[in-house]
């Protein structure tokens, strides 16, 4: 019987079992669960390291899996559109849900659907959904995370009071009382299926939409109310508090024309892409260490986009294809009326690019993930 096996062998076996199956073991094999094996950070990391990473593209209301074609010699726009895309329809109004602005966590997409005033968490590759009714209609931003102290994730959704301050910092959102005068932060817990208010201390600032989830916490690029002073804003879903962190670049001019974007590597490191409006040089940093109140960075990749001058416009998304060879795939929208989005393959020696036709105001989104199951 497995109960007679050495502990080391039991851990090795369980580290190869999908999380979905481990959830079932919580009730059938209480010895492991109550001895805190599934809460042991060492076991959680071991299990994660053995899990395959996938990559996806959100484009024109559809989700495309890129994992089977990403490393092909002929990977281009035509190859991407040859993959069958997956879409989500709201059963209330029979309309497609816009997934290009979704917040991503563990392969699941948190989408807003303003017409029905609902949120939906969708795993496009398993088909599972959870529709959620907010407390009331808010002009807000949403993020998804979990308590990182447990292997079987206790998912939560954070609502931040903010709104687009048109004419200031373009696509950035003002983190402040929203247009309804609401200043409350709220959390929805999957386990209780309910919303509650949380006391969060913050200051007036501008938040870049498109935050990322890393080890259960969420990170955004932030500026002060004048458009200066880059920083990161993190939200710890375990402790339920905000924290400002440093970034490895600074600027003494308002940066509404600069490009900054965040990404993650296998849920282990943050990546920060930056291109100044004064140069075509692209810098990508990677975190060496992230603490509760600090973060350290090192340069991962520098790419000069000359002689083909190319500016990467906000919003931008990207992920690493190959860590050793330093290959990065990046996607951004257009600032003209062509409705074309650009995909860039960045390597130390240069760049290759191609274009995708998109719907108006629908900028494609790239992300890499280790899949989880929606409870």
Secondary structure, DSSP 4 states (H G I P E B T S, - for coil): -GGGS-HHHHHHHHTTS-HHHHHHHHHH-HHHHHTTGGG-HHHHHHHHHTSPPEEEEEETTEEEE-TTTTT-TT-SHHHHHTSPPB--EETTTTEE---TT-EEETTEEEEEEGGGTEEEEE-TTT--EEEE--SS---EEEEEEE-TTSSS--EEEEEEEEEE-TTSSTTEEEESS-TT----EEEEETTTTEEEEE-----SEEEES--EEETTEEEEEEE-TTS---EEEEEETTTTEEEEE--S---SS--TTSEEEEEEETTTEEEEEEE-TT--EEEEEEEEEE-SS-EEEEEEEEEE--SS----PSSEEEEEEETTTTEEEEEE--SSTT-EEEEEEEETTEEEEEEEE--TT---EEEEE------
